[in-house]
């Protein structure tokens, strides 16, 4: 593996299935998406809203995209994958360039109904209620088949089905994963992908009821980047992030959640979810400190329109460099931040 001036671009830094607006009319944070750039290649982690626009703003070349990695199947991490597929393929030089996509497989079963429910609910698509990454990519491309075929036949664009190659991440057979009863068993990190530039490892993290939910680590000659995905405090993540050059960890303001949601059945269930599935900034700092992370950047910020001081409590538990990045901020893995 080789590298030159490795860095991260925080393409989008907000979390949650919504578009955040700001009181002062400043540009809102875009949905969660991160680029890891090593040498002349880059790797995309998650595809939140506006990711393709942010990729273009950052000047990243699709022809140098080494892979797309999806941490879990929540829509705020996948909603703009369609634009990477359908708009991105216009700029691909030809069908000789294959871009792998790695993400969770089908969980195999619906998760149980919230105990907050007062009665039965109607879920969707009984025939395939929990598709994984391969199926999702297939569905997305099929949903745009009319457009794609016209572009291929009329304008002679390459076939995106031959460019984007989706893979369901295969968990180690002995890890003990069960979608509902053991979604995040203690486990060692395992390799998902490796090329001449990076080795990508994954582990299961704590984001119920979503399962599987992954964190990823990118190792290259001279350093590493670890991305938490969505998770509560996770010992698996701590092991994955050991001595990492940069840990990007999600963060939530739980006080905001109590103010934001109505005191009704759905609101109480939503607060339950945030408490069991996300990490306040002080605990993100604690994990980074214990893991020995050289730098900590908080992202997937919920709410995405909070004042920066909300996230400063991470300084009470983390003693090295803390970054609260803007969208499209460059974080060097060799010392500087832009």
N, C-alpha and C positions, 0 to 999 in steps of 0.2 A: 504494500500500500504506500502511495506517495501523496504529498499534499503541498500546496503553496498558499500561504496567507489564508488559512481556514477561518471562516466566520459564519455567523448565523444572521439571517434577516427575519425579524419578527413581522411577517407579512400582515397578520391580523392578531390582535391581542385580547379581544373580548370573547366571553363565553356566553352560552345560553341561546335558546332558539328564538331570538328576537333581534331587531335592529335597534341599537341604543341611540338615543338622541341626547344632545348636550344643551344645558340651559344657556350657554353663552354663544351658541351658533357655531362653535368650533366643529371641525370635521370629526364625526363620531368614530370610535374604534370599529374596525371591521371584524368579521368572524375569525375564529381561531385558525391559524395556518402559519407554518414555520418552514423556512428554507435553511437547510444546512449546506453550506458551500465549501467544497474542498477542491483545491486546484481548479481545473476547468469544468468540473461537474458539480451538480447540485441535486439535492434530494428534498422532496416536499413531504411534510408531515401534516396531515389533516387538510381539509378543504372546506373551511367555513365560508360564510357569505362574502362575496367580493374577492375571492382568492385569485381568480384569473386576472382581474383588474390590478390587484396588488403585485402579482407576478410581472405584469407588463410595466407597471410603474417602477419596479425594482430593476428593470433591465435584464431580467433573467431569460435565457435562451432555452426554449423548449427542446431544441436539438441537443442540449447538454444536460437534460433532465435524466438523472440516473435511476429514479424510481419514486413512486408515491406510496406513502405508508399511512394507513388509517388506524387510529388508536382504538376506536370503538364505533358502534353503529348509530349513535345519536345524530340527529339531523344537523345540529350546529357544527358537526365535524365532517359532514358529507355533502351538504346541500349544494355546494358549488363545484363538486366533482364533475357534474355534467358539463359545466363550461370548460373545465380542463380538457374534457374529452372532445366536445363538439366544436369549441372555438380553438382549442389548442392544436388540433390536428391540421388546421390550415397552415400553420407555420412550421410543420415538420417537413424536413427536406425530402423524405420519401419513405417507402415502406421498409427500407433496410434498417431503420431505427426502431427497436422495440423498447417500450417503456413498461417495466413491470409495476404492478399495483399489488401491495400486500395489505391484508386486513383480516378482521375476524371472520371465521366461518359461521355457518348456521348454528345457533345455540341449541337447536334440536327440540325445544319446548318453550311454550309461553311461560313467563314468570307468574307467580301467584298474584291474585287480586289484592290491592291495598286493603289493610284492615280498616281503613277509614271509610271504605265504601259502605253505603247503607243498603245496597241491593246489587243485583247483577248489572254488568255493563256489556256493551256490544263491541268486541274487538273487530279488526279488519282482516280480510283475506285468509280465511280458514285453510285454503289450499296450500299456502306458503306464508305463514305468519311471521317467520323470523329469518328471512334470507340473509346469507352471508355476502362477502365481498364479491365473489365471482358472479353470483346471481344478480347482485345489485348493478354491477357494471353492465352485464348483459341486458337487464331491464332498461337501464338508462339509454344505451345505444339503440335498442329496439324501439324505444318510445320516440326516437328521432329518425327512424329509418327513412321516412319520406324525404326529409331534408338531406340526409347523408347520401342517399342514392342519387338524388338530383345533382348534388355537388360532385359526386364521383363520376357520373355519366356525362354531365353537361360541362363541368369545369375541369374535369380530369384530376381532381384532388385524390390523394392516397386514401386507402380504405382504413379507417381508424380501428376496425376490428383486428387488423393485422399489425397495428402499432401498439395498442394498449393490451397488455397481457395480465389478467387479474388472477390472483392466487389467494386462496383461503389459508391463513396461517395454521399450520399443523402443530398442535400442542404435543409435548412429549407424552408418550403413552402412559408413563408411570407418574405423572404429576398430580393425579388425584382430582382433576377438575370435574365438577358437575355443575351445570348451569344454575340450578336452583339451590342445591344443598352445599356446594363447595365451589363458589365462583372464583375464589382467590386463595387457593391452598398455598402454604409455604413451598417455595420452589427455587431452584437455581435458574439464573438467566440462561436462555438458549438462543442459538444463532438462527436468524430468519433469512438473512441475505448477506452475500459477500461478493464484492467485485475487486478490481485492482486498486480502488480508492478507499473504500470503507468496509467495515464489518458491522452489520446491524444485529443487535441482540434485543430480545424482548423478555418481558416477564408479565405475569398477571397482577393487576392492581385492584383496588377495592372501590368499585363504582356500582353498587347494587341499585336497581335490579339488572343492570346491563351486564351481560356475560357472553363471551369473554371481553374484558377490557384490558388493553395493553399499555405499558410504557415501553419506550424504545431508547436504546443507546447506540450512538454512532461512534465507533472507534476508527481512528486514522493514525498514521504515523505521526506521533508527537502530541496527541491529545484525544479528547472525546467530548461528546455532547449527549446529555441525557434529557429526555422529554417525558414528563410524567403522565401525559394523557389526563383524563379526569379520574380523580381518586381521592378517597379519604387517606389519612396518614397510613402508609403502607410499608411494612418491613421488607416486602419483596422489592419495592422501589428503592429503599435504602441500600440494599445489596447491589442492585443494578447500577446505582449512582456512585458507588464507592470511588472516591478520589477523582471524580469526573472533572474535566476542565470547566464545564458549565452545566448547571442543572436549570432547566426551565420547568417551573412547577406551577400548577394551577393555584388559584386563590379565590376565596369567596368571603364576602362580608355577611356573616350570619345575622348581624343586627339589621342590616338592610332587608333580609328575607322576612323577618318578623314584621317590619314596617310595610313591606310591599304587598304581601298576600292577604287576601280577605280572610276573615275568621269564619270560613265555611268548610265544607267537606273537601273540596278540591284544594283550597288554600292550605289547610292543615296537612293534607297529603304531600303537597309540594314542599312545605317546610320540612316534613319528615325526610323527604328525599335529599334535600340539601344537607341536612345534618349527618346523614349516614353515608353520603356519597362524595362530599367535597371537603376541602381543607382550608381552614382559616390561615391567614398569613403567618401567624406566630408558629403554628405547627409545621408549615412549609419550611420556615427558617430552622426549626428544630431538626427536621429530617436532613436538611442540607448540611447543617453543622455536624450531625452524627455521621453522615456519609463522607465528610471531608471534601465536599464540593468546593472547588476553587472560586467559583462565582455562582450566584443565585439570581435568576431573573424570574419574576412573577408574571405570568400571563394567564390566558383564559380567565380574565378578570370579570367577576360577577359581583355587583353590577358593572357593566362596561362604561358607565358614565360617572363613576365615583371619583371624588377628588383623590389625588395621589397620596395624600397623607393617610388615607384609609389603610394602605398597604404597608405603612412604615413599621407596624408592630413586628414585622419579620426581623427587624434590627435587634429586638430584645432577645432573640434566640439564635441569631446568626452573626458571626463575628467577621466574616470576610466581605467581599464586595457584593452589595445588593443593587439590583437594577430593576426599575419599574419601566419597562420599555414602551416607547411609542410604536404605532404601526409603522412598518417598513424601517425600523431602526436596525442599524448594523452593530452587532456585538462581536468584536474580534475574539478569537480564541488564542491570540498571541499578545494580548495586553490592552489594546485600545478599544474604546466604544465611541461610535459616531451618533 
